[in-house]
């Protein structure tokens, strides 16, 4: 091993502050097995109980109508499209009831940036869901809050306060992609990095826990990935509001961008950046591996590359599935996968509060 690699490993173990160039060197030049060991050490430090969590939920996509024309998305339909839809409350009730019947521990709800839906649609729906079912509501990404602000003229704080009062429990980290505007502006037309981060900071200040994501391998530079992690680390250092980080890979099918980047990310490349994420984002307590985009075999390996969460069985998912994420799982499969990798499974809610008592 080179002196540079040895020095980087020692610096990471001592939790020294590294420059962007040093992080990039670590991410690209350290052997995969060394990154794995470093990431696994962080996981053990943060989660010495040997428990790996998972969630049973459903991604209810209440509308596919969206004003943001993102080149990596196969889900959205422009306003006026005959393929556009908005789910009725009754349709959503049925989906929630099906989820609860399958042992669901929450509802993930996300949709497009609809130009006409009033805030009352969202608050009324949350109140009904909370009153009827008492289920954990993990809803509306920062891009949706940004869109609601444009539609209503209200501030992020005003919108999030009303949503929280109506029953919102936590906020998903969708729309993060890569938080570098130099790259971001070439991939989406709405919600820049500062706006995404501002929504998250406002949510954290209102004591609304959130997750964070990174979609990668769709044309960004490697240094953009490091800059993305840096932005999240900085915000987390101020607020402590991120409960988890979920890195996942671009799915190219049926997307305009897929013609330019048709290849899927290799498992070792995904695991490398999963490990880097765990090492860099030591201040975010949980790391979820994306079996949905990588498959359950890579998901299981990810539990040895820093991840302590296997994500959701994803009863329903309509955003990245049309782009080619066709992997499926049951609760039994996730639990057995966790056991087979030497860990103890535990069901949780979307805010990472465990809902089982287990003997580690």
C-alpha positions in Angstrom: 0.0 0.0 0.0 1.3 3.5 -0.9 2.3 6.0 1.8 -0.6 8.2 0.5 -3.1 5.5 1.1 -1.7 4.7 4.6 -1.8 8.4 5.5 -5.4 8.8 4.3 -6.6 5.8 6.3 -4.8 7.0 9.4 -6.3 10.5 9.0 -9.8 9.0 8.6 -9.4 6.8 11.6 -8.3 9.9 13.6 -11.4 11.8 12.2 -9.3 14.5 10.9 -10.8 17.2 8.7 -10.0 16.3 5.1 -10.0 18.6 2.0 -12.3 17.8 -0.9 -9.3 16.6 -2.9 -8.3 14.2 0.0 -11.8 12.8 0.1 -11.8 12.3 -3.6 -8.5 10.5 -3.3 -9.9 8.3 -0.6 -13.0 7.6 -2.6 -11.1 6.7 -5.8 -7.7 5.4 -4.8 -8.2 3.4 -1.6 -8.7 -0.3 -2.1 -12.3 -1.3 -1.8 -11.5 -3.6 1.2 -10.0 -0.8 3.1 -13.0 1.5 2.5 -15.2 -1.5 3.6 -13.3 -1.8 6.9 -13.4 1.9 7.6 -17.1 2.1 6.9 -17.9 -1.1 8.9 -15.9 0.4 11.9 -18.1 3.5 11.8 -21.2 1.4 11.7 -20.1 -0.6 14.7 -19.3 2.6 16.6 -22.7 4.1 15.8 -24.7 0.9 16.2 -22.9 -1.5 18.5 -26.1 -3.5 19.1 -25.7 -5.4 15.8 -29.3 -4.5 14.8 -30.2 -3.8 11.2 -33.5 -2.0 10.7 -36.1 -2.0 7.9 -39.5 -0.5 7.2 -42.7 -1.7 5.7 -44.3 1.1 3.8 -45.7 2.1 0.5 -44.8 5.0 -1.8 -48.1 6.6 -2.6 -47.6 8.8 -5.6 -50.6 11.1 -5.3 -50.0 12.8 -8.7 -47.7 12.5 -11.6 -48.5 15.9 -13.0 -45.3 18.0 -12.7 -44.0 21.3 -13.9 -40.4 20.2 -13.5 -39.0 18.6 -16.7 -36.2 16.4 -15.3 -34.2 14.5 -17.9 -33.6 11.6 -15.5 -37.3 11.0 -14.7 -39.7 8.5 -16.3 -42.6 9.3 -13.9 -43.7 12.8 -14.6 -46.4 14.0 -17.0 -46.7 17.6 -18.0 -49.8 19.6 -17.0 -52.5 18.8 -19.6 -51.2 15.4 -20.5 -53.9 12.8 -20.9 -51.7 10.4 -18.9 -51.7 12.8 -15.9 -53.6 11.9 -12.7 -54.4 13.1 -9.2 -55.5 10.4 -6.7 -58.7 11.0 -4.8 -58.7 10.7 -1.0 -60.7 7.5 -1.4 -58.1 6.0 -3.7 -55.4 6.9 -1.1 -57.4 5.4 1.8 -57.6 2.1 -0.1 -53.8 2.1 -0.5 -53.2 2.9 3.1 -55.6 0.1 4.3 -53.8 -2.4 2.0 -50.5 -1.3 3.5 -51.7 -1.7 7.1 -53.1 -5.1 6.3 -49.6 -6.1 5.2 -48.0 -5.0 8.4 -47.2 -1.5 7.2 -45.4 0.8 9.7 -46.0 4.0 7.7 -46.8 5.7 4.5 -44.4 7.4 2.2 -46.2 9.9 0.0 -44.6 11.9 -2.8 -45.7 13.4 -6.1 -45.0 15.8 -8.9 -44.9 19.6 -8.7 -48.6 20.1 -9.4 -49.3 23.7 -10.5 -52.9 23.8 -9.2 -53.4 21.7 -6.1 -54.1 24.0 -3.2 -52.5 23.5 0.2 -55.9 22.3 1.5 -55.5 19.2 -0.6 -52.4 18.2 1.3 -53.4 19.3 4.8 -56.9 17.8 4.5 -55.4 14.5 3.3 -52.9 14.4 6.2 -55.6 15.1 8.8 -57.8 12.4 7.4 -55.0 9.8 7.2 -53.9 10.6 10.8 -57.5 10.5 12.2 -58.5 7.4 10.4 -55.4 5.3 10.7 -52.9 6.9 13.1 -50.2 5.9 10.7 -46.7 7.5 10.5 -46.8 10.0 7.6 -43.5 10.4 5.8 -44.5 12.8 3.1 -43.5 15.5 0.5 -39.9 16.0 -0.5 -38.2 19.4 -0.4 -38.9 19.9 -4.1 -42.6 19.5 -3.4 -42.4 22.0 -0.5 -40.6 24.3 -3.0 -43.4 23.8 -5.5 -46.1 24.5 -2.9 -44.4 27.7 -2.0 -44.6 28.8 -5.6 -48.3 27.8 -5.9 -49.4 29.4 -2.6 -47.0 32.3 -2.1 -46.4 31.1 1.4 -42.9 30.6 3.0 -41.4 27.2 3.6 -41.9 27.7 7.3 -45.6 28.6 6.9 -46.2 25.5 4.7 -44.3 23.1 6.9 -46.0 24.4 10.1 -49.4 23.7 8.5 -48.4 20.3 7.3 -47.0 19.4 10.7 -50.2 20.6 12.4 -52.2 18.4 10.0 -50.2 15.3 10.9 -46.9 15.3 9.0 -44.4 13.2 10.9 -41.2 13.3 8.8 -40.0 14.5 5.4 -38.3 12.3 2.8 -35.1 13.4 1.1 -36.3 13.1 -2.5 -35.1 15.6 -5.1 -31.6 15.8 -3.7 -29.9 14.1 -6.6 -26.6 16.0 -6.6 -26.6 19.2 -4.6 -24.2 21.1 -6.9 -25.9 23.7 -9.1 -23.1 23.6 -11.7 -24.3 20.1 -12.5 -27.9 20.3 -11.2 -29.1 23.0 -13.6 -28.3 20.6 -16.5 -30.6 17.9 -15.1 -33.7 19.7 -13.7 -35.5 23.0 -14.1 -36.9 23.4 -10.6 -35.4 23.8 -7.0 -31.7 24.5 -6.9 -29.4 23.1 -4.2 -29.8 26.1 -1.9 -33.6 25.9 -2.0 -33.5 22.1 -1.3 -31.2 22.6 1.7 -33.2 25.6 3.0 -36.4 23.5 3.1 -34.5 20.9 5.0 -33.1 23.4 7.5 -36.5 24.9 8.1 -38.0 21.4 8.7 -35.2 20.6 11.1 -35.8 23.9 13.0 -39.5 22.9 13.3 -38.4 19.5 14.7 -39.5 17.6 11.7 -37.0 14.8 11.1 -35.9 14.2 7.5 -33.9 11.8 5.5 -31.4 12.7 2.8 -30.5 11.1 -0.5 -28.0 11.1 -3.3 -28.8 9.8 -6.8 -25.5 9.3 -8.6 -23.9 8.0 -11.8 -25.8 10.1 -14.3 -23.1 12.2 -15.7 -21.8 14.1 -12.6 -18.1 14.5 -11.9 -16.8 12.5 -9.0 -15.9 15.7 -7.1 -19.6 16.6 -7.3 -20.4 13.6 -5.2 -17.9 14.7 -2.6 -19.4 18.2 -2.7 -22.9 16.8 -2.2 -21.8 14.9 0.9 -20.1 18.1 2.2 -23.3 20.1 1.9 -25.2 17.5 3.8 -22.5 17.3 6.5 -22.5 21.0 6.9 -26.3 21.2 7.4 -26.3 18.3 9.7 -23.6 19.9 11.9 -25.9 22.9 12.4 -29.3 21.1 12.9 -28.8 17.4 13.6 -32.1 16.9 11.8 -31.2 14.2 9.2 -32.0 10.8 10.6 -30.7 8.8 7.6 -28.8 9.0 4.3 -29.8 6.9 1.3 -27.5 6.8 -1.7 -29.0 5.2 -4.8 -28.1 4.9 -8.5 -29.6 6.4 -11.6 -32.1 4.1 -13.4 -32.0 4.8 -17.2 -35.0 3.1 -18.7 -37.6 5.2 -20.4 -35.9 8.5 -19.4 -34.5 11.1 -21.9 -31.1 10.9 -20.1 -31.0 7.1 -20.4 -30.1 7.3 -24.1 -26.8 9.1 -23.1 -26.1 7.0 -19.9 -27.7 3.6 -20.6 -25.4 1.6 -18.3 -26.3 0.7 -14.7 -23.8 1.2 -11.9 -21.7 -1.8 -11.1 -22.2 -3.3 -7.6 -18.6 -2.6 -6.5 -18.9 1.1 -7.6 -22.1 1.4 -5.6 -20.5 -0.3 -2.6 -17.5 2.0 -2.8 -19.6 5.1 -2.6 -21.9 3.6 0.1 -18.8 3.1 2.2 -17.5 6.6 1.5 -20.9 8.0 2.5 -20.8 6.1 5.8 -17.3 7.4 6.5 -18.0 11.0 5.5 -21.4 11.4 7.1 -20.5 10.1 10.5 -22.8 12.8 11.9 -25.9 11.2 10.3 -26.8 8.2 12.4 -28.3 5.8 9.9 -27.2 4.7 6.4 -29.7 2.8 4.2 -28.5 0.6 1.3 -30.6 0.7 -1.8 -31.5 -2.8 -2.7 -34.3 -1.4 -4.8 -31.8 -0.1 -7.4 -29.0 -2.5 -6.8 -30.8 -5.8 -6.0 -31.0 -7.7 -2.8 -27.6 -9.4 -3.2 -25.8 -6.1 -3.3 -28.1 -4.8 -0.6 -27.0 -7.6 1.7 -23.3 -6.9 0.9 -24.0 -3.3 1.8 -24.6 -4.2 5.4 -20.8 -4.9 5.6 -20.0 -1.6 3.9 -21.4 0.7 6.6 -25.2 0.4 6.1 -27.3 -0.4 9.1 -30.7 -0.3 7.3 -32.1 -2.4 4.5 -34.9 0.0 3.6 -38.4 -0.9 2.7 -40.2 -3.8 1.1 -41.7 -1.0 -1.1 -45.3 -2.4 -1.5 -45.7 0.2 -4.3 -43.3 2.4 -6.1 -44.0 4.4 -9.3 -41.2 6.8 -9.7 -38.0 4.8 -10.3 -39.7 1.6 -11.2 -40.6 2.9 -14.7 -37.0 3.8 -15.1 -35.9 0.2 -14.5 -35.8 -0.5 -10.8 -37.7 -3.8 -10.9 -36.3 -5.5 -7.8 -39.0 -6.8 -5.4 -38.9 -8.0 -1.7 -41.2 -9.2 1.0 -40.8 -8.5 4.7 -39.7 -12.1 5.3 -37.0 -11.8 2.6 -35.6 -8.6 4.2 -35.7 -10.1 7.7 -34.0 -13.4 6.5 -31.4 -11.4 4.5 -30.5 -9.5 7.7 -30.2 -12.7 9.7 -28.2 -14.4 7.0 -25.7 -11.6 7.1 -25.2 -12.0 10.9 -27.4 -9.2 12.1 -30.6 -8.8 14.1 -33.6 -7.5 12.2 -35.9 -4.8 13.6 -38.9 -3.1 12.1 -38.9 0.7 12.3 -40.9 3.8 11.3 -39.7 6.2 8.6 -38.1 8.4 11.3 -36.0 5.4 12.4 -37.8 4.9 15.7 -37.9 1.2 16.2 -41.3 -0.5 16.8 -39.9 -3.8 17.9 -38.2 -4.8 21.1 -35.4 -7.2 20.1 -32.5 -8.9 21.9 -29.3 -7.9 20.1 
